[in-house]
Structures are given as structure tokens and as C-alpha cells.
Amino acid sequence: MSKRSNENQTDLSSKQHVSEDEKASLLFNPKLWTKEFKDDMKSTILNNKPFEWGCIDDLVDDQLLRDIRTEVETQIQFTEKETDIYKVNQSGDLANLSNLDSETLQRLPNLFKLQQILYSNKFRDFMSYITQSGPLSNCKVDLSVNTYKKGCHLLVHDDVIGSRRISFIIYLPDPNRKWKDHYGGGLRLFPTVDFNIPHSDPVAKLVPQFNQFAFFKIQPGYSWHDVEEVKVDKHRLSIQGWYHIPQEADLSGFIPGEEKSWLKQNDSLVDTDMKNFTFPSIERPLLTEDTSSIMTLTNEDNKYLSKYLSSYYLKSETINQLKDKFLTNSFISIEDFLNDEMSSSLQKLIKYNELNEPIPTKLEQVEQPWDLARPPHKWQFLYLNGDDSKSELNSELIKLKTFFQSLQFKKYILKITDLLPMTQDILVRRFRPGFDYTLADTPDLNKKIDDLLECILEGTLSLTPFDGWINEGNGGYQLYMLNEAELREDQVSGNDSILINKPASWNSFNLVMRDAAVLEFIKYVGFNSKGSRWDVKMSWDVKDTQEDSEDEE
Amino acid sequence: MAKRTRALGLSKSRKQQKTTSSSKENDEEREKSATPQLNIEVEENENADNVTVQLIGLWNSYLDSSRDSDALLNGIVNECDTLLSGDVDNEDLKKDDQFLAVFALALSELTIFNPKKVHEYFEDSLQIVKLYSGDGENDLLNVVESKIIFQRIPLEYISKLEEDSNAKIDVNLLKLIELGQSKFNKSMSQLISTDEKKYANEKFINGLIIENISIFNDLVDIVENFGSKKNLDEGLDSEAESDEEDGDMEDNTVQLTATHPLYKVQEELDGKSVWLRNEMIEFLTSLVVDTKSYYYISKLIGESFLKESEPFSDSYLKMVYDEEEDDEENEMNKSSIEASQTESIRLILQAIEYLTKAQDPENAESWAQLAEAYIDLGNVQDNESAEQEESYKKAEEILQKANVASHNKYQYILDNMNSDSLSKEVENTNI
């Protein structure tokens, strides 16, 4: 009797399970369950470039998705979040839909239904088959709701985090209108130049439509992608998620040690040597000039410096004030750094270029003397890398670069910082709207030369001629902030971590002594900004002359 | 001179400052570094030590700023308040129309930052205008009063209305608008008159007139779109084209009942737009050519003509390009087709005249807007006529230039224009 009862129970539970799966399958497009479709998808994904990805139109019941859209619009508050790599509107409490309390779930019944069917056995099996990814976890649900409004973007990354196996996105823009290519917001896929080095230009782009499901296999070193900036005032609503390697709590598919070895393999990616693929080079060789005799600024030096710099900043009194500030704060900001004549002639030339010369939009279009900084998961901008006497602007910018490389300018830097430059790297950069940025990084300290301070002295002369950089959300600002490790140590958070936030501007010079705990980046310049951010970035490895004098004492 | 300690680098300097300064000092320092340097611009022939001159300078700075903080406004209001209440000889200040103007303007502007005090601040600012004890009616204060009225209507009254608000509110909105119009109308001409330039600070006067124009322009827009659900979920996007799907969108204009407080205003709206345009045309004659103000006002005038042309263009395009009707009906429509086309072309040409004046050599958007007007013109000219070809050609030339300057912002329109189905695509394309 009891045996029969047990059997009955087992049967019932199994039927219930099947029934849930069957229910889930009814909410998907029936085409998914045909063998022909599955095999076609499997083959397409395998042969797709630049890595294994796929896309399914009309994935789920149209009404379900419309209801979810309404639910999201009426029930969820989004907050704009911005870091070096993205700008996106996230729903705080829905960062991960798996952790919702019952009250929230009641407000979002259709969204919860979608979560259930996406992680149902039937659909996971389908995904596992068409991507040939192996089993996918049922218990590790990883789903979030995002909306990309005008200006939102997510720069190049590979999604390789933890036990993620497949990335997927369901798009929910306005169901009654076609989302057009020029709205932006496309999912772009990048080939690799070499293992773990993405190319600067994407080779595939998906223009999102309502009820479209895009996905790709997470392939460490290869699955490089981004979300193109949304360029118009429209909402690109999406539900984004990941399927994970089966966990111990899963009923099936768990293989002891599988996740650990996956993580170990991915950890080794961090050590990929990027040196041969990084442009411009980040090496800073020892200066060949004899810098030991540059302690004093002669009249001749001042005469040379005044060709470029405002005479106000060459007065001894001003120099002393600047030095006081720098010694106290390790940072100074100088407005109207170049003299009026130089400033107005450069501004005229840069503006003319902005308004009359087309910008290169692909690596192959970048012409000498400019080059494209790459790889894009580190930075992307145009930089001067050669000579050109044909273009007046290029020629003037090269002269400006030569000026900042001069011994006289290094003497000036020494005067206002008490730091002796031992190496130098001067870059004239242009950050094109809709393309360019640098990602946050700690400084590359020079270990090849002895007795250097464990800091880099960095100067940035912003030469951005057009306005519209403050409060208009177009990025282009330079941010210095404490890195996370430092944050934990100091137990500070939020805006306390931001040390300097400097919008793009005209003729403004920042001088910063950056130590290893300070991250710096130039925020992605938005498509709708009036023009490019232009600047000259200077880096010097330095010796402390105060230390020397103390030693001598 | 400061001697650097061994703690070097930005992060360590910050940490050191944190531990050595009190939190108050830190806050002050942060505040100081966050507060932009303020330079008060004073006209050459003005006395920089005069308090009214300084207050006008501060007000002008506010107008030039991104207007996202009330710090400057509070500064102006507090200073004015102190002067007016503290000065035993404050009768002089009551005769100083510029002082009262800045005080009232700054106070009325504070309503933007203090939604709970909208009524109080508007009332107080009108009281300040009335404090004037100089000779006769004052043109400057009339224009200040019109600004307050135009700003008050949407902020204090329309903001409280629903589509179905039939309850009477304690003001007649149409009459209030007309009061503002009459004050602006007679005094603006005096203020810009070259015969008697009473005020040295031209920027202040022009800024005030532009504020009036801008606020009235917004008011017309608000009333026109009142209750409209159009694009509510996605926001209005000037850059998005109205495509085929948009063309099929249902008309979301809300019909107000005759008892609705805005009903009469909506009925009179076309007349209000024409009134504003005429005021702008008069004001434009006083502005220096090729200045930001000149471009801005020219642009608004051009847009106003374009808007007026829309129903004529729509009607013409519908009659000419929509499904064929029988001959008898065609014959009947022929005269109205011609009438619509003529009126549409007349208005678009006037728009082009002003949008040409609005061409800012450093603003590609102004070029693109002119190109759009040429496309509109081409659309209503006879199909495949030489005139139409010429209009499209001009549009394309201008747009190509704008596209380069704006890093390919208009590429999709150029692509549309160059496609085989040129006229049809262009017809449905707005920039």
C-alpha cells in the first residue's frame, strides 16, 4: 500500500513538472520546437562570424511581451548609471530578478512568467542544443531589466565573468514601430586581431526589434561585443540575462570542478600580453637629454616658453603660487594656459577642421599623420603619430607637441612641481563623437629605471573648441578617482572616490601627480556632442628634487 | 613655501587633507572648488561700482549659465531684499526701474526651483514691479511684467489642469495672456527704439525680450499639445524622423470641452503665434546681424512660418499623392490643390528667408534646418519639375555640409535622398 502511494506521488510530481514545461513551451513561438529549426539554428550559430551567436525573431507570445513592457514602464523606476564603460538606465531593485520579494513579484507577474519560461527545462535544453554549450543551470537565474535612452551605451567587453556560459537579450522597444539603424542601440560584434585582442571595427550588427532574442556563446578571448550608443530620443528597453554552468544545487548537469577549471582558465586571460597590440605604445624610455642641469629658467628659456604659454604663468610669483598649490594637493588646474595668440590661432584651425573635414569612422580610413589608439577594450582615439607639412592644423599641432617635448618646458614643469622629468610621452589626441574613450586604468609605473617616484606626473591640456560639455550628458570629461581597493581601505564611497572631474574645455591645463591608487579615464564622447574632444596628454616619470636636496642636507 | 611631505600623489594628498582638516573645512573647500569663477560683465560705459549695474551683471550671468542652480538667483534676491528693506533712503531704489526689474525677474525665476512657492513668488515679483515710483508708465517694467505673466500661466495654472478640468479657475487665462501681450507689445518697441536708448546694458534689454519671446513660444507649444499623448512613452525627439509608421499614427490631439479653462486659448492659438512672429520680426531689426541672438530669433521666425505652412502642405500632398479620385472629384479639387500649393510655397519661402538668416557658421543644426525647409519646399513643388529638382539639390548640398560638420548625423537622410525613390522618401522625411 505504502509502496503504491509512493509510486503515485512520484508520478504526480513528474506529471506536474512536464505540465509546467509544456505550459512554458506554449508561450514560445512554436517554430522553436521543430527539429528543422533547431538544426538550422545550430548550424547558423556555428558558422556565424565573428563568433558563435544567433538571433530569433518573435521569440515569445507577442501579448506577453507587450504586457511586460507595460509592467516595466508603470512599475519600475530606472536610475541612470554611468561608469567608464557604460551609461545605462538600470532598475535598482531589479538588477537581478532572481532576488525579488513576493510584493515585487506581485507587481510584475508577466516579467516573472518570462523569467520562468526562459529558465524552463525545455527552453534551456533548446539553448543548450543550438549553441552546443553543454547543460545550463536552472537554479542560477541571472536576469536584469535595462533601458538605453538617448546617449546610453556599453563599450567593448567580452562578458567573461564567473560561470556565465551564454549571454542573451530580449528586446522590447516600442512594439508598434520599427527600430531603425540610425537610432543606434545595435548589438555589435567584434572580430579579434589575436587571441583576447578585439579589432577596432565590428563586423556584425544587430538592429534590435521588439520580441527579438539575441544570444551568443561566451567564448573567452573572442566574444567581444558592445551596445552602440542610442542616438535619438527613444527607449531601447531590454531584458538581459545569462545562462550559467550547472551548480551543485541543480538537479542535473552539475560536474564537480567544472566551474573551477573554467574560472582558472579565464583568470589567465588577464595576463595576456597586450604590448604588441597596444597603440600608442605605453613604453617611456629614459630621456637622453641631460636633465640634471635644468634647475634654472634663464631669460632665453622664458622667451621660448612665452611663444606658447601665457606670460602670466611665467612670472616668478605665479610660478611660486602654482608650486605651493601643487605641493599641497598634488594637483593644479590652470585656465588659459596657452597665450592668446596661440590659443586663437589653434582654435580657429581646430574649428575649421571640425566643421569641414569628414572624420574617419573605420581604422582603415585613418590617415597619416594620425593613427587610431587600440585595442578598443583599453582605449580608442585618434592620435598624432608622424609628420605632416601639408595640413596647417597638423603642422601646428606637431609644433605644439614639439614645444611640450622641449627641455624648456620640462624646466618649467620642474619649476612648478619640484619634480624632475626623467622620461616623457606627449600625445596629441582627438576623441571623435560617437567613437572614442579611454577606459579606467591605474598608471603604468616605469619599473625599468631606478629611483623614480612611484607616481606618474600627468598633464592634460584640453583644446576642445566647442561647448556643451557640462550637464548635457555628452561625456568627454576626464575623471580621476580612487580605485576600489583604496575605497575599501578608506571606507569611503560614492562621490568621495572621485578626485577630479574635469569637463572638456578650451585651453585648460591639468597637472596631476598620479599614484598607483588613482584611476583615470576619458569618458566616451557622445554622438550628439557638438564636436570632438581634443587634448594633449603628457606623462612623465619623475624624480623628487626635494628628496635629493634633503639627502644632500 | 609649502614643503611636500613624503606622502606623494593625488590619492595620498586627498587622504592627508581628509585627516588634517576638519570636515567643515573640507566641505568649504569642496564647495569652493565646485563653484565656478564668476566674472560679472559690465558694459564699457557703465559704472562697475554701481550696485544695480552689478546686479544686472549677475542676472546676465544667470541667463548665460546652464540655469541648473538657484544659487545666483538667491544671491540676487537676497541682495535686493537687503538693499530695499535696509536702505532708509529706499525711495531712490523705488525709482530705479532696472533695480526693480532685476529683483522681480530673479524672484519670478526662483519659481522654477521652488514648485511649492510658485504662487507666492509670482505675486511678490508683481508687487515689486508695482513698487515703482518713477514718472509715468515704465516700458522696462512693463516687459518684466509680461515675462512674469507669460511664465506664470504654464507654471502656476496650466500645470494644475487635466484634460477634463472643467472647474473654473480664478483667472481667465485668455485675458491674462492678452494682458501680457499688450504690456509687451507697446513697450518692446520703445525699448528697442534707436532714438532713445535709455539703457546702457543692451544685453540686459535684449535678454529680457528674448526671455519673453522664448517663454511665449513655449506657452503656445504647451497649449497646442495640452493633453496630447503623442510620444509620451518615448519623448519627443526632434532628431527622429516621422516615418511611415508615424504617418499612420492615430491623431492624439485632445479636443477640449468649451468649459475647459484652456479652450478659448486653444481657439485663439493661431492668432497668438502670428502675433509672436510679428513681434519677433520687429525685434530682429534691432539686433546685430550674425550674433547668437540674431540667429536664434531668425530661427524661431523661420520655424513659425514652416509650422504655418504644414496644414497647406499636408492638404496639398494628400490631394496630389494619395489614391486617385474620380475625374469629377479631381476637377473640384483642382482649385483647392492650387490654393494649398501656392500658400504652402509662399510660407515655406518666407521660412527659408529667415532660416537663411539663422545660419550660424558654427552650428551645423542650423544648416540642416535650412536643408529641411528646402526639402519641404521641393515636396510641394510640381513633381519632377525643374523647381523641385533645384530645391532638392540645394537641400542635398547644404545637408552634405551639415553632415560633415556633425560627424554623419544626417547620413541616413542623405542616403534616403540618394535612393531611387527620391521624392517619396523625401516626402516622409523630417530631420
HADDOCK unambig.tbl for C-alpha pairs under 7 A between the chains (distance, minus, plus):
assign (segid A and resid 177 and name CA) (segid B and resid 245 and name CA) 6.24 0.50 0.50
assign (segid A and resid 182 and name CA) (segid B and resid 412 and name CA) 6.70 0.50 0.50
assign (segid A and resid 232 and name CA) (segid B and resid 237 and name CA) 6.68 0.50 0.50
assign (segid A and resid 232 and name CA) (segid B and resid 239 and name CA) 6.18 0.50 0.50
assign (segid A and resid 232 and name CA) (segid B and resid 240 and name CA) 6.23 0.50 0.50
assign (segid A and resid 233 and name CA) (segid B and resid 234 and name CA) 6.72 0.50 0.50
assign (segid A and resid 233 and name CA) (segid B and resid 235 and name CA) 6.19 0.50 0.50
assign (segid A and resid 233 and name CA) (segid B and resid 236 and name CA) 6.84 0.50 0.50
assign (segid A and resid 233 and name CA) (segid B and resid 237 and name CA) 5.01 0.50 0.50
assign (segid A and resid 234 and name CA) (segid B and resid 234 and name CA) 5.01 0.50 0.50
assign (segid A and resid 234 and name CA) (segid B and resid 235 and name CA) 6.72 0.50 0.50
assign (segid A and resid 235 and name CA) (segid B and resid 234 and name CA) 5.93 0.50 0.50
assign (segid A and resid 324 and name CA) (segid B and resid 1 and name CA) 6.03 0.50 0.50
assign (segid A and resid 324 and name CA) (segid B and resid 2 and name CA) 5.37 0.50 0.50
assign (segid A and resid 327 and name CA) (segid B and resid 2 and name CA) 6.45 0.50 0.50
assign (segid A and resid 327 and name CA) (segid B and resid 3 and name CA) 6.75 0.50 0.50
assign (segid A and resid 327 and name CA) (segid B and resid 4 and name CA) 5.25 0.50 0.50
assign (segid A and resid 328 and name CA) (segid B and resid 2 and name CA) 6.93 0.50 0.50
assign (segid A and resid 328 and name CA) (segid B and resid 4 and name CA) 6.75 0.50 0.50
assign (segid A and resid 329 and name CA) (segid B and resid 10 and name CA) 6.83 0.50 0.50
assign (segid A and resid 329 and name CA) (segid B and resid 13 and name CA) 5.53 0.50 0.50
assign (segid A and resid 330 and name CA) (segid B and resid 9 and name CA) 5.65 0.50 0.50
assign (segid A and resid 330 and name CA) (segid B and resid 10 and name CA) 5.16 0.50 0.50
assign (segid A and resid 330 and name CA) (segid B and resid 13 and name CA) 6.28 0.50 0.50
assign (segid A and resid 331 and name CA) (segid B and resid 10 and name CA) 6.80 0.50 0.50
assign (segid A and resid 354 and name CA) (segid B and resid 405 and name CA) 6.02 0.50 0.50
assign (segid A and resid 355 and name CA) (segid B and resid 404 and name CA) 6.63 0.50 0.50
assign (segid A and resid 355 and name CA) (segid B and resid 405 and name CA) 4.01 0.50 0.50
assign (segid A and resid 356 and name CA) (segid B and resid 404 and name CA) 6.25 0.50 0.50
assign (segid A and resid 356 and name CA) (segid B and resid 405 and name CA) 5.88 0.50 0.50
assign (segid A and resid 357 and name CA) (segid B and resid 404 and name CA) 6.42 0.50 0.50
assign (segid A and resid 358 and name CA) (segid B and resid 404 and name CA) 5.06 0.50 0.50
assign (segid A and resid 358 and name CA) (segid B and resid 407 and name CA) 6.79 0.50 0.50
assign (segid A and resid 359 and name CA) (segid B and resid 407 and name CA) 6.40 0.50 0.50
assign (segid A and resid 455 and name CA) (segid B and resid 9 and name CA) 6.45 0.50 0.50
assign (segid A and resid 482 and name CA) (segid B and resid 11 and name CA) 6.60 0.50 0.50
assign (segid A and resid 512 and name CA) (segid B and resid 10 and name CA) 6.91 0.50 0.50
assign (segid A and resid 513 and name CA) (segid B and resid 9 and name CA) 4.97 0.50 0.50
assign (segid A and resid 513 and name CA) (segid B and resid 10 and name CA) 5.69 0.50 0.50
assign (segid A and resid 514 and name CA) (segid B and resid 9 and name CA) 5.26 0.50 0.50
assign (segid A and resid 514 and name CA) (segid B and resid 10 and name CA) 5.48 0.50 0.50
assign (segid A and resid 515 and name CA) (segid B and resid 9 and name CA) 4.96 0.50 0.50
assign (segid A and resid 515 and name CA) (segid B and resid 10 and name CA) 6.45 0.50 0.50
assign (segid A and resid 515 and name CA) (segid B and resid 11 and name CA) 6.82 0.50 0.50
assign (segid A and resid 517 and name CA) (segid B and resid 11 and name CA) 6.38 0.50 0.50
assign (segid A and resid 518 and name CA) (segid B and resid 11 and name CA) 6.24 0.50 0.50
assign (segid A and resid 530 and name CA) (segid B and resid 406 and name CA) 6.89 0.50 0.50
